[in-house]
Amino acid sequence: MLLYVLGEKELTLFLAGLGYEVSAAQLAETVDYYLARTAHGSTLSRVAHASVLAAMGTERAWSTFREALSADLRRHPRRHHSHRHPPWRHGRNHRCYQRSFAGLRITSDALLFAPKMPKEIESVSFRVRYRDHLLAVNLEHGTLTVSAAPGDASAIRLQVGSERVLLGAGDTRHFPLVAG
C-alpha cells in the first residue's frame, strides 16, 4: 500500500532515509508477491494494483484495471447501462487513470505528470481543478496537452519529465512524450 500511496521514487527515498536500500527489482518482486496472494475482495483492490503496475510501466496495469471495471459491471449491471454514467466515470476508476495512466501527482509547488499509458488505450481526457484553475488534460500516445480555462488565477507550475513550465489562465501547453 505504501507503493500505491507514495509512488516508487518517494518510497525508495523514504526507505533510504531509514537505512534500507531497495531496488526497482525488489519492489517489482514485492508487487508480484502480493498480487499472487491478494483476494481482491473489492474492486478498489484491483484499482490500487493497476495504479502500482502502471507506475512501474508494466502492461499488466491495463488488464488489472479492466478486471476492476468488469467486476463493477457484474456487481451493478443496471447502474452502468446509462451512457451518462459509464463505469470509468466512477471516482476510483477515474482517479486510477488520472494517477496511473496520466501519472498525475500534486506536490506543494507543481502538478507533475509522468504518463505511462497502456497501448490498449488510445487517449485519456479529464478535468482537474488545481489552485483556482480548471484544467483540461488530454493524453494521447506521443502528446500530453494541458489547457487552463480563462480567468484571473495566478500561473501554476507544471512538470512533465524534467521539463518545468508555467501555465497561466487561458493558456495551453503541449508536451511531446518519449515512447518507452
C-alpha positions as CSV (number, residue, x, y, z in Angstrom):
1,M,0.0,0.0,0.0
2,L,2.9,2.4,0.6
3,L,4.0,2.0,-3.0
4,Y,0.4,3.0,-4.1
5,V,0.3,6.0,-1.7
6,L,3.9,7.3,-2.1
7,G,4.9,6.0,-5.5
8,E,8.2,4.3,-6.3
9,K,10.5,7.3,-6.0
10,E,9.1,8.6,-2.8
11,L,9.0,5.1,-1.2
12,T,12.6,4.4,-2.1
13,L,13.7,7.8,-0.7
14,F,11.7,7.2,2.5
15,L,13.2,3.7,3.0
16,A,16.7,5.0,2.2
17,G,16.2,7.6,5.0
18,L,15.6,4.6,7.3
19,G,18.8,2.9,6.2
20,Y,17.2,0.5,3.7
21,E,18.4,0.4,0.1
22,V,15.6,-1.0,-2.2
23,S,16.0,-1.6,-5.9
24,A,13.3,-1.4,-8.6
25,A,13.7,-5.2,-9.0
26,Q,13.0,-5.8,-5.3
27,L,9.9,-3.6,-5.5
28,A,8.7,-5.5,-8.6
29,E,9.2,-8.8,-6.7
30,T,7.2,-7.4,-3.7
31,V,4.3,-6.4,-6.0
32,D,4.3,-9.8,-7.7
33,Y,4.4,-11.5,-4.2
34,Y,1.3,-9.6,-3.0
35,L,-0.6,-9.8,-6.3
36,A,-0.4,-13.6,-6.1
37,R,-1.8,-13.5,-2.5
38,T,-4.4,-10.8,-2.7
39,A,-8.0,-12.0,-2.8
40,H,-9.3,-8.7,-4.3
41,G,-12.4,-8.7,-2.1
42,S,-13.3,-5.3,-3.5
43,T,-12.7,-3.7,-6.9
44,L,-10.8,-1.0,-5.1
45,S,-8.0,-3.5,-4.6
46,R,-7.7,-4.1,-8.3
47,V,-7.7,-0.3,-8.9
48,A,-4.8,0.2,-6.4
49,H,-2.9,-2.7,-8.0
50,A,-3.5,-1.3,-11.5
51,S,-2.1,2.1,-10.3
52,V,1.0,0.5,-8.9
53,L,1.6,-1.6,-12.0
54,A,1.1,1.4,-14.3
55,A,3.7,3.4,-12.3
56,M,6.1,0.5,-12.8
57,G,5.5,0.6,-16.5
58,T,4.1,-2.9,-16.8
59,E,1.4,-3.9,-19.4
60,R,-0.4,-5.8,-16.6
61,A,-1.8,-2.5,-15.5
62,W,-4.4,-2.4,-18.2
63,S,-5.6,-6.0,-17.7
64,T,-5.9,-5.4,-13.9
65,F,-7.8,-2.1,-14.5
66,R,-10.1,-3.9,-16.9
67,E,-10.8,-6.6,-14.2
68,A,-11.9,-3.8,-11.8
69,L,-14.2,-2.4,-14.5
70,S,-15.6,-5.8,-15.3
71,A,-16.2,-6.5,-11.6
72,D,-18.1,-3.2,-11.2
73,L,-20.2,-4.1,-14.2
74,R,-21.1,-7.5,-12.8
75,R,-21.8,-6.1,-9.4
76,H,-24.0,-3.2,-10.6
77,P,-25.3,-4.0,-14.1
78,R,-28.2,-1.6,-14.2
79,R,-26.2,1.3,-12.9
80,H,-23.8,1.1,-15.8
81,H,-26.1,0.8,-18.7
82,S,-26.5,4.6,-19.0
83,H,-24.2,6.4,-21.2
84,R,-24.4,9.3,-18.8
85,H,-22.7,7.3,-16.1
86,P,-20.2,4.8,-17.6
87,P,-18.2,2.8,-15.2
88,W,-14.9,4.6,-15.8
89,R,-16.5,7.8,-14.6
90,H,-16.8,6.4,-11.0
91,G,-14.4,8.1,-8.7
92,R,-11.9,5.4,-8.0
93,N,-11.6,4.3,-11.7
94,H,-11.4,8.0,-12.8
95,R,-8.7,8.6,-10.2
96,C,-6.9,5.5,-11.4
97,Y,-6.4,6.7,-15.0
98,Q,-5.5,10.2,-13.7
99,R,-2.9,8.9,-11.4
100,S,-1.8,5.8,-13.1
101,F,-2.0,6.3,-16.8
102,A,-1.6,10.1,-16.9
103,G,0.8,9.9,-14.0
104,L,-0.7,12.9,-12.2
105,R,0.8,13.8,-8.9
106,I,0.2,17.0,-6.9
107,T,3.2,18.5,-5.0
108,S,3.4,21.6,-2.9
109,D,4.5,23.7,-5.9
110,A,3.5,21.9,-9.1
111,L,1.4,19.4,-10.9
112,L,3.6,16.6,-12.1
113,F,2.8,14.3,-15.0
114,A,4.6,11.0,-15.7
115,P,2.4,9.3,-18.3
116,K,2.5,5.5,-18.6
117,M,-0.4,4.8,-20.9
118,P,-1.0,1.2,-21.9
119,K,-1.0,0.6,-25.6
120,E,-4.6,-0.6,-25.4
121,I,-5.8,3.0,-24.6
122,E,-5.8,5.5,-27.4
123,S,-6.4,8.6,-25.3
124,V,-7.4,9.8,-21.8
125,S,-9.1,13.1,-21.2
126,F,-10.2,14.6,-17.9
127,R,-10.6,17.8,-16.0
128,V,-8.9,18.7,-12.7
129,R,-9.2,21.8,-10.5
130,Y,-5.9,23.0,-9.1
131,R,-5.2,26.3,-7.4
132,D,-8.2,28.1,-8.8
133,H,-7.6,26.7,-12.3
134,L,-9.9,24.4,-14.2
135,L,-7.6,22.3,-16.3
136,A,-8.5,20.2,-19.2
137,V,-5.9,17.3,-19.6
138,N,-5.7,15.3,-22.8
139,L,-3.2,12.4,-23.1
140,E,-2.6,10.6,-26.4
141,H,0.3,8.4,-27.3
142,G,3.1,10.9,-28.0
143,T,1.5,14.1,-26.6
144,L,0.2,15.5,-23.3
145,T,-1.9,18.7,-23.6
146,V,-2.9,20.8,-20.6
147,S,-5.3,23.7,-21.1
148,A,-6.3,26.2,-18.4
149,A,-9.7,27.9,-18.5
150,P,-9.7,31.7,-18.8
151,G,-9.7,33.5,-15.5
152,D,-7.6,35.6,-13.1
153,A,-5.9,32.8,-11.2
154,S,-2.1,33.1,-10.8
155,A,0.1,31.0,-13.1
156,I,0.8,27.4,-11.9
157,R,3.8,25.2,-12.4
158,L,3.6,22.0,-14.5
159,Q,6.3,19.4,-14.7
160,V,6.4,16.7,-17.4
161,G,9.6,14.6,-17.1
162,S,12.4,17.2,-16.5
163,E,10.5,20.0,-18.3
164,R,9.0,22.6,-15.9
165,V,6.8,25.3,-17.2
166,L,4.3,27.9,-16.0
167,L,0.7,27.8,-17.2
168,G,-1.4,30.9,-16.9
169,A,-5.2,31.2,-17.1
170,G,-6.4,30.7,-20.7
171,D,-3.1,29.1,-21.7
172,T,-2.5,25.7,-23.4
173,R,0.8,23.7,-23.3
174,H,1.7,20.7,-25.4
175,F,4.3,18.2,-24.2
176,P,5.8,15.7,-26.6
177,L,6.2,12.4,-24.9
178,V,9.1,10.0,-25.5
179,A,7.9,6.4,-26.2
180,G,9.2,3.9,-23.8
